[in-house]
Amino acid sequence: MLSTYTPLLKDPATRRFMTGSSIGRLGGAMFGMSLVAMVSTRTGSFALAGAVSATGLVVLALTAVIAGRLTDRYGQRRITYPLLAWSAVWCAVLVAASSLQWPRWTLFVSYAMATVVANVGTLSRARWAHRMRNQPDQQHSAMSLEQVVDELSFVLGPALAIGLATLWFPEAGLVVATLLYLVGTLVLLSERTTEPPVDGAAHHDTSLAVRVPGIVILACVLFMTGAIFGSNEVTAIAVAKDQGHPSASGLVVAVFSLGSAAAGLWFGGRKPSRSLPSLLVVGTGAMFLLEAPILLAEHLVPIAVVMMFAGAATAPTLIISMQLAQRLVPGTQVNEAMSVVLTGLMIGIAAGSAISGTVIENVDPHAGFTVPVAAGGTAFLLAIAGRAFLRRRE
């Protein structure tokens, strides 16, 4: 299976930008948990930490599309370098606001401004899309590899963030996250030969990628996928705490990501035998069917087992969605299209967290699992409804 990925990384240029993007994504995966650990430790308020985190996530989602559009038009380096400097300055302000106990509103402002960044995962995927534009099988493997890197980042990142904030000082996780993101992104940008070229003579479509038929369908499917992520995480934490094992929640969530990473490796090593829209139906159907048994699992061990298999269905869905997004738009809108679809995912994570939290508070901790099951079923119905349309547009 791993032999599928060996040819992708033979070229030193691809190894270099993948190394950079992997480091950058590890830092990016640390931000949310670092922020929560920092604010809750300094202020004693998890509610404040959650509110600040949600504010940053919304700003990140809204600005990602704009950053993607500008990147398509002017190139990765011309847009990402200024955004890196901007984010680094505001991260420094955020650390100061926390450590020096500035007014609480400064936490909201500084974190919101710090999340105006370029998505390093999108930059990396765009490079693969350009290099493998005439090699669909290789592109499939490359997108699978990208998803595996994402999943592993979200296994390691939060744990590293919590460890640094606990063992060193409250802001340590955020400081290290910022440094990793900066170093990783700079390494990626330093590899110029793989950067998608910007054709100054080409006509840049002034229309928005979100208006391209099919992109909204994919964004909605990933919104539901994000809701599965967010609600599973919040509910796992609540159930673990309710059963007297709060520290086990991290392991339960990590198992979900590990299942997704393993499935991503397996999926990337296989040549698709069906059209991508049909595979999207299969992937979303698997998300629903494999998540549903969690409603019957009462204890943490069976919950973790169910989440491992449920996680295995998410990676193929994400990989297929990214490939479809690239095929639905011209080459001059690839970054923007992927940003739109990933924005759906990020907003879905926030929505899933909020909705499951409300269900948990008003019913009971285990009832929170009804949210990811419902989201999986809705994603399946959306994929079925959009299959014929996506097949015509593919």
C-alpha positions in Angstrom: 0.0 0.0 0.0 2.8 2.4 0.9 4.4 1.8 -2.5 1.6 3.9 -4.0 3.0 7.0 -2.3 6.7 6.4 -3.0 6.7 7.8 -6.5 5.0 10.9 -5.3 7.9 11.7 -3.0 10.9 10.8 -5.2 11.2 14.3 -6.4 13.2 16.5 -3.9 10.9 19.4 -4.7 7.8 17.6 -3.7 9.5 16.3 -0.5 10.4 19.8 0.4 7.0 21.4 0.0 5.3 18.4 1.7 7.7 18.7 4.6 6.9 22.4 5.0 3.2 21.9 4.7 3.2 19.0 7.2 5.1 21.2 9.8 2.7 24.1 9.1 -0.4 22.0 9.5 0.9 20.6 12.8 1.1 24.1 14.0 -2.3 25.0 12.6 -3.8 21.9 14.3 -2.5 23.2 17.7 -4.1 26.7 17.6 -7.6 25.8 18.7 -6.6 23.7 21.7 -3.7 26.1 22.6 -6.2 29.0 22.7 -8.6 27.1 24.9 -5.9 25.9 27.3 -4.4 29.4 27.5 -7.6 31.4 28.1 -9.2 28.9 30.5 -6.0 28.7 32.6 -5.5 32.4 32.8 -9.2 33.4 33.3 -10.7 30.2 34.8 -13.5 30.4 32.2 -14.1 27.7 29.7 -17.1 29.7 28.4 -14.8 32.6 27.5 -12.3 30.3 25.9 -15.0 28.7 23.8 -16.3 32.1 22.7 -12.9 33.4 21.7 -12.2 30.1 19.8 -15.5 30.3 18.0 -14.9 33.9 17.0 -11.5 33.0 15.4 -13.0 30.0 13.6 -15.7 32.1 12.0 -13.2 34.8 10.9 -10.9 32.0 9.5 -13.8 30.5 7.6 -15.0 33.8 6.1 -11.5 35.1 5.1 -10.2 31.8 3.7 -12.3 32.2 0.6 -10.9 35.7 0.0 -7.4 34.5 0.6 -7.9 31.6 -1.8 -9.2 33.9 -4.5 -6.3 36.3 -4.2 -3.8 33.4 -4.2 -5.3 32.2 -7.5 -5.0 35.6 -9.0 -1.6 36.8 -7.7 0.3 33.6 -6.7 1.0 31.8 -3.5 4.1 33.8 -2.4 2.7 37.3 -3.1 -0.3 36.7 -0.9 1.0 34.3 1.7 4.1 36.3 2.8 2.1 39.3 3.9 -0.5 37.2 5.6 2.2 35.3 7.5 3.6 38.6 8.8 0.1 39.8 9.7 -0.8 36.7 11.6 2.6 36.5 13.5 2.1 40.1 14.8 -1.4 39.4 16.0 -0.3 36.1 17.6 2.3 38.1 19.6 -0.4 40.6 20.6 -2.6 37.7 21.7 0.2 36.2 23.9 0.8 39.6 25.5 -3.0 40.1 26.1 -3.2 36.7 27.9 0.0 36.9 29.9 -0.4 40.5 30.9 -4.1 40.1 31.7 -5.3 42.8 29.3 -9.1 43.4 29.0 -10.9 40.4 27.7 -12.1 42.1 24.5 -8.4 42.2 23.4 -8.5 38.4 23.3 -11.3 38.4 20.8 -9.8 41.0 18.6 -6.3 39.7 18.6 -7.3 36.0 18.0 -9.7 37.0 15.2 -7.0 39.0 13.5 -4.5 36.2 13.9 -6.7 33.8 12.1 -6.6 35.8 8.9 -4.1 33.4 7.3 -3.5 31.4 4.2 -4.5 27.7 4.5 -1.3 25.8 4.2 -3.2 22.6 3.3 -4.9 24.3 0.4 -1.6 25.7 -0.8 -0.1 22.2 -0.8 -3.1 20.6 -2.5 -3.0 23.2 -5.2 0.6 22.3 -6.0 -0.4 18.7 -6.4 -3.4 19.6 -8.5 -1.1 21.5 -10.9 1.7 18.9 -11.0 -0.7 16.0 -11.5 -3.3 17.7 -13.7 -2.9 15.1 -16.4 -2.4 12.1 -14.1 -5.8 11.4 -12.4 -4.5 8.3 -10.6 -1.5 10.0 -9.2 -3.6 13.0 -8.2 -6.0 10.7 -6.4 -3.0 9.3 -4.4 -1.7 12.8 -3.7 -5.0 14.0 -2.3 -5.2 10.9 -0.1 -1.7 11.6 1.2 -2.7 15.2 1.9 -5.7 14.0 3.9 -3.5 11.6 5.9 -1.2 14.4 6.9 -4.3 16.4 8.0 -5.5 13.6 10.2 -2.2 12.9 11.8 -1.8 16.6 12.5 -5.1 16.6 14.4 -4.0 13.5 16.4 -0.6 15.1 17.4 -1.4 18.8 17.5 -4.0 19.0 20.3 -2.0 16.6 22.5 1.1 18.7 22.0 -0.7 21.9 22.7 -2.2 20.7 26.0 1.2 19.2 27.1 3.0 22.5 26.5 0.4 24.6 28.2 0.3 22.3 31.2 4.0 21.6 31.7 5.5 24.9 30.7 3.3 28.0 30.8 -0.2 28.8 29.5 0.9 30.5 26.4 3.5 27.9 25.4 1.2 26.0 23.1 0.3 29.1 21.2 3.9 30.2 20.9 5.0 26.9 19.5 2.0 26.6 17.2 2.8 30.0 15.7 6.5 29.1 15.2 5.6 25.7 13.6 3.1 27.4 11.3 5.5 30.1 10.3 8.5 27.8 9.7 6.5 25.2 7.8 4.8 27.7 5.6 8.1 29.4 4.8 9.7 26.1 3.9 6.7 25.4 1.5 7.0 28.8 -0.1 10.7 28.5 -0.5 10.1 25.6 -3.0 9.3 27.8 -6.0 9.5 25.2 -8.8 6.2 23.5 -7.6 4.2 26.7 -7.1 1.3 26.9 -9.6 2.2 29.6 -12.1 0.1 32.7 -12.5 -0.5 33.5 -16.2 -0.6 37.3 -16.4 -2.1 37.0 -19.9 -4.9 34.7 -18.8 -8.4 35.9 -18.2 -9.2 35.7 -14.5 -12.8 35.0 -14.1 -14.4 37.8 -12.0 -17.2 35.5 -10.9 -17.0 33.7 -7.5 -16.2 30.0 -7.3 -19.1 29.6 -4.9 -21.3 30.3 -7.9 -19.9 27.5 -9.9 -22.6 24.8 -10.1 -21.7 21.9 -7.8 -19.3 23.8 -5.4 -22.2 24.6 -3.1 -23.3 20.9 -3.0 -19.8 19.9 -2.0 -19.6 22.7 0.6 -22.9 21.5 2.1 -21.7 17.9 2.2 -18.5 19.0 4.0 -20.6 21.2 6.3 -22.3 18.0 7.5 -19.0 16.2 7.7 -17.6 19.0 9.8 -20.7 18.7 12.1 -19.7 15.1 12.6 -16.2 16.1 13.7 -17.3 18.9 16.0 -20.2 17.0 17.7 -18.2 13.8 18.1 -15.4 15.7 19.9 -17.7 17.7 22.3 -19.9 14.7 23.1 -16.9 12.4 23.7 -15.5 14.9 26.2 -18.9 15.2 27.9 -19.5 11.4 28.1 -15.9 10.7 29.4 -16.4 13.4 32.1 -19.8 12.0 33.0 -18.4 8.5 33.4 -15.6 9.7 35.6 -12.7 9.4 33.0 -12.2 13.0 31.6 -8.6 12.3 30.6 -9.8 9.5 28.3 -11.7 11.8 26.0 -8.5 12.8 24.1 -7.8 9.1 23.3 -11.4 8.6 22.0 -11.1 11.6 19.7 -7.6 10.5 18.6 -8.9 7.0 17.6 -11.4 8.7 15.3 -8.6 10.6 13.5 -6.4 7.5 13.4 -9.2 5.5 11.8 -9.6 8.3 9.2 -5.8 8.4 8.5 -5.6 4.6 8.0 -8.6 4.8 5.6 -7.0 7.6 3.7 -3.8 5.6 3.2 -5.9 2.6 2.0 -8.1 4.7 -0.2 -5.2 6.4 -1.9 -3.6 3.1 -2.8 -6.7 2.0 -4.8 -7.7 3.0 -8.3 -11.2 4.4 -8.2 -13.6 2.0 -10.1 -16.6 4.4 -10.1 -17.2 8.0 -10.9 -16.3 10.5 -8.1 -20.0 11.5 -7.6 -20.9 7.9 -7.1 -18.0 7.4 -4.7 -19.2 10.5 -2.8 -22.6 8.7 -2.3 -20.8 5.6 -1.0 -18.5 7.6 1.3 -21.3 9.6 2.9 -23.5 6.5 3.2 -20.6 4.8 5.0 -20.3 7.8 7.3 -23.9 7.5 8.3 -24.0 3.7 8.7 -20.8 3.5 10.6 -21.7 6.3 13.0 -25.2 5.1 13.7 -24.2 2.3 16.1 -22.7 4.9 18.5 -26.3 5.5 19.7 -26.2 2.0 21.2 -22.7 2.2 22.7 -22.9 3.3 26.3 -19.3 2.9 27.6 -16.1 4.5 26.4 -14.5 1.4 25.0 -17.3 0.5 22.6 -17.7 4.2 21.8 -14.0 4.4 20.8 -14.4 1.3 18.6 -17.4 2.8 16.8 -15.6 6.1 16.4 -12.6 4.4 14.9 -14.8 2.8 12.1 -16.8 6.0 11.7 -13.6 7.9 11.2 -12.5 5.5 8.5 -15.4 6.7 6.4 -14.6 10.4 6.6 -11.2 10.5 4.9 -12.5 9.1 1.5 -15.4 11.6 1.6 -13.0 14.5 2.1 -10.6 13.2 -0.5 -13.4 12.8 -3.1 -14.8 16.2 -2.3 -11.4 17.9 -2.8 -10.9 16.2 -6.2 -14.4 17.1 -7.4 -13.8 20.8 -6.3 -10.7 20.9 -8.5 -12.5 19.4 -11.5 -15.5 21.7 -11.3 -13.5 24.9 -11.8 -10.8 26.2 -14.2 -7.2 26.1 -13.1 -7.4 29.8 -12.2 -9.9 29.1 -9.4 -8.6 26.0 -7.8 -7.4 27.6 -4.5 -10.7 29.6 -4.2 -12.9 26.5 -4.9 -11.0 24.4 -2.3 -11.3 27.2 0.2 -15.0 27.4 -0.3 -15.4 23.7 0.3 -13.1 23.7 3.3 -15.0 26.7 4.7 -18.1 24.6 4.7 -16.2 22.0 6.7 -14.9 24.6 9.3 -18.4 26.2 9.8 -19.8 22.7 10.2 -17.3 21.9 12.9 -18.4 25.0 14.8 -22.1 24.3 14.3 -21.8 20.7 15.3 -19.9 21.7 18.5 -22.6 24.2 19.4 -25.6 22.1 18.6 -24.3 19.0 20.4 -23.4 21.2 23.4 -27.0 22.4 23.5 -28.3 18.8 23.3 -26.0 17.7 26.0 -27.0 20.5 28.4 -30.7 20.0 27.8 -30.9 16.2 27.6 -27.9 14.2 28.7 -24.2 13.7 27.5 -24.9 10.6 25.4 -27.7 12.3 23.5 -25.1 14.5 21.9 -24.3 11.6 19.6 -27.6 12.1 17.8 -26.1 15.1 16.1 -23.3 13.3 14.2 -25.7 10.6 13.2 -28.2 13.1 11.9 -25.4 15.0 10.1 -24.2 11.8 8.5 -27.6 11.0 7.2 -28.1 14.5 5.8 -24.7 14.3 4.0 -25.8 11.0 2.5 -29.1 12.5 1.2 -27.2 15.6 -0.2 -24.8 13.3 -2.1 -27.6 11.3 -3.5 -29.5 14.4 -4.6 -26.5 16.0 -6.2 -25.0 12.9 -7.8 -26.5 13.2 -11.3 -25.7 17.0 -11.4 -22.1 16.5 -10.3 -21.6 13.7 -12.8 -22.7 16.0 -15.6 -20.4 18.7 -14.4 -17.4 16.5 -13.7 
